[in-house]
């Protein structure tokens, strides 16, 4: 026997739910009719017996790898350059295994900046690095090529890069020249020549000389990239909103990725009027040897890791988001 709730009125004409006295049986003859809200037990039973979506999918898939803030040359509580190279090697091996489980159309390696430490970053104390500036740039270029080479085993690669504060051409904290004069971007050009000499299927994306952000279309999903020193901690979405009025690269992005703050974060950011997809803002974890000055001041620190996620021709695959650690 199935029951339903009724709506009755009292002597004064005002309505109320009668949960105890206005319960009536529904004739068995109606049992095969379309389910209504009144038939909650049967409705739940029908839902429980429904078949799940097929496990296989014909959706095209691409992987996004966020290489962020290794700050090569920095010495911290997690060691120096030998320890960073060992950590990067372990992460690359795990990345290789991770990519091997997928059937990918493309891979985007997004370099969120601060590839090396530099000597003009304004840190306190300064000059605690274990590499000269030339050695830092050389190691950074080598590490960058190794990550691209691993990705290239599995699919054609897009590379995106942006200027950042540690790799900027600086005098103390004062930036010199244009955003495009960034020394990290210079190393990207050097690595690009190496991939072109080897006829590798790699496409390069960098901002114009006066811009600090870039966007890449990946299977119909637009990925925006910026280092993060353009806004205060927790203000990435607010900064992103303002990019629309300035017609900047990230204005039409579905996903904005940034580094700089050395910790993972994820926020929803409204809806893209062009694609009608929910926007996501992702902060990448660091790959560095530790920010001990920040740990001393703030009492917290972030474990190093490599942020990886997928997009399909249907958009951002949230379930694919992972952090690969050493």
N, C-alpha and C positions, 0 to 999 in steps of 0.2 A: 504494500500500500504506500502511495506517495502522498505527501502533504504539501500544502502551500500556505503562505501567509496571506491574510486578508486585510482589507482596509474597511473599517466600519465607522459609523458616526454615533456619538452619544446623543442624549436627549436634547442637548443644547445645539446640536448641529455641528459641533467641532469634531474634527477627525482625530483618531488615534490608532496606533498599532495594537491590535488585540492578539497577543501571542499565545494565549492559553485557551480562550473560549471560541475563537473563530477559526478553528482548524477543521477542515473537511476533507474527506477522501476524494481522490480523483479516480473516476471510473477506469477499469482496466482497459476498456476499449480505446482509450486515448494514449496508451503506453507507447504505441509505435509512431505517434505523431512527432513533428519536429520538436527538439528540446527547447525549453524556455528557461528563464531564470528560476522559475518555480521548481524545475526538475534538477536541482543541484546535485543530488547523489548520482543520478543517471548521467548528468553532464560530466562530472568528474570521472565516472567509470569510462565514458566514451573517450575522454582525453587520455586516460591511463593506457588504453588499448590502442591508441593511434601509433602509427609507425614513425620512427625518427627519420630525419633527412638522410639520404645516402651518404656514406663516408667519403666516397670519391667525388671529386669536383673537377670541372673543366676550366675553372678560373685560372687566368694567368697570374703568375706570382713573381715578385721581386723582393729582394732583401736589402734593407738599409743598415749600414754599419756606421756607427758614430765614433770616430776616432778623436778623442778630446783630451786636451790638457796633459800630455805626457811630461811637459816641461823638462825635456832632456837636459842633463847637466846639473839639475837640482840635487842636493844632498839633504836627506831627511831621515826620519826615524826608520823608514823602510829601506834605507840604504842609499847608494849612489847609482852611477851609470851601470855597473855590472849587474846589480840587482834589478834595475829597470829592464835591461835587455833580457835577463832571464824571465822576468814576469811577462814581457811582451811575447817572447818565444812560446811560452806555455799557452798564453791566450790565443795566439795564432794557430797553434795546433788544435785547440778546442774549437776555434772558429772554422777551421778546415773540416773537422768532423761534423759540426753543426750544418754547414752549407751542403755537405754531401748527402744529407737526409732529404733535400728538397729538389724539386724540378723547377729551376729558375729561368726566367726570361732575361733578367738583368740584375745587376747588383750596383747599389749606390754606396760608395765610400764617401761619407761626409766628414771632412776634417773641420771640427769646430774651433780649432785654433790653439794657441799657446803650445806649439810643437816643441819648443825648446825654452829654456829658462831666461837666457839673456843676462845682461849685467846692469841694465838700466831700469829694472822693474820697480825700484824704490823699496825693495824689501828691507827688513831690519832683523838680523844683521845682513849686510850686503857681502858679496864676493865669497860665498860659501860653496860655490860650484866646484865640480871636479873636472870640468872640461872648459877649454877656451871657447870663445864664440865661434871660431871656425870649426872646431871639433863638434860643438853642439849642432851646428847646421849640417855638417857631414853625416853625423849619426841620425839626425832627424830625417834627412833625405833617404838614407839607407832603410830605416824603419818603415818609412812611408812606402817605399818601393816593395818591401817584403809583404806588407798588408795588401797592396794592390795585386801583387803576384799571386798570393793565396786566393784572393777573390776571383782572379782571372781564370783559375782552374775550373771554375764552376759556371761562369756566365760572362757575357760582355759587361764591362765595368764603366759606370759613370763616376767621376771624381768631382766633388765640390769642395771649395776651400774659401775661407774668408780671412780678412786681417784680424789681428788680435793684439792685446796690449803687451804681452811679453815679447812677441816677435816683431813689434813695430820698430821703425827707425826712430830712435829717441835720443834725447839729451836729458837724462834724469827721467822725470815723469812727463816731460814735454814731448809730444809727438812732433816729428819733423816731416816735411814733405806731404804727399797725398796718402790716403788710405792704401792705394795700390802700390806704394813703395815699401810695403811690409816685407820683411826678410823671409817670413814663412812662405808667402806667395812666391818669392823668388825661388825657393827650393822646390816648390811645386812645378815651376817651369823647367827646372833642371831634371826632375823626375819625368816630366812629360817628354822631354827629348829622348830619354832612355827608353820609354815605352814605344815611342815612334820609331826609333832605330830598330827595335825588335818586332815591329809590325803588330803590336798587341792591339786588341780591340778595346781601347780605352778612350772615353770622351771626357773632356775637361771643362769645368764650369767655374768661373771666377767672376767676382763683381767687376764693374767698370772702375776706372782709376779713382773716382771720387765717391764710390759707394762702399758700404761695409757689410752688405747682406746679398745673398744670392738665392735663387729658387730653381729647382729642377723638376721637370714633369716626369713622373715614373708610373707607367701604366695608367695614365689618366689622373693620378694623385699628385698634387703639387706639394713638394717638400721645400720649405723655406729654411735657410740656415743663417745664423748670426752668432758671433762669439758670445756675447752676453754682457760685455763691459759697457754697453750702451744704456743699460738700465740697472736699477738697484735690485737687490735680491727680492724675489717675490713679485716683481713688477713686469715680468716678461709679457704677460697678456695685455696689460695696459699699453706697453710700448708697441705691441703688435697691432692693437686697435688703431693707433695713430698712423701706422704705415699706410692705411687705406687712403687717407686724405693726401698723403705725400706721394701716392702712386709708386711706392717702393716695391722692391722685389718680392717681399713676403706678403704684400697686400692681398693677393688672391690665393695664398697657400692654404692647403687643407691641414697640414702639419707644420708646426714651427719647432725646430730643434736648436738648442743653444748649449754652450759649455760655460766656462768661466767660474761657476760656483762649486765645482768639484763634487757634486752630489746629484743623485737621481731625483727627478721630480716629474710629475705628470698632472696636467690640468686640462679640463675641457674649456673651450674658448668660443662659445657661441656656435653659429652655423654659417657655413660658406654660402652666400646667396647665389654664387655661380654654379656650384655643384650640389647644393642642398645637403651637404654632408656636415656632420658635427666636426668642428675643428678641435685639434689637440695641440697642446704645447708641452714639449718634452725637454727636460734638462738632463744632460748627459753626466754620468759619473766620470771621475778622473782616472788617469792611468799613471799618475805621478808617484813620487816617493813619500808623499805626505806633506801637509801644510801645518807644520808644527806651531808656527806663530798663531794660526787661527785656532788650533786646538788649545793653545795656552790662553787665548783671550776668550773664546766661546765655549770651551770645555767639550767640544765634539769634533769628530773627524769622520771622513767617509772612506770606506774600503774602495780600493781601485777596481775597475771593471770596464768592460766594453759593452755599450748599449747596442742591441740588435733587435730589429723588428721587421715584419713583412708588410707589404701592400699587395693587393690583388687588383684586378680590373674592377672590383666592387668597392675599393677603398682600403682604409687602414684595418689591418687584422690585429685587433687588440690582443687576442689570445696568443699571438706569436711573440709578444714583447718579452725579452729576456736580457739579463746581464751576465756576460761571460767573465768569470774571474779566474785568477791563477790558482 
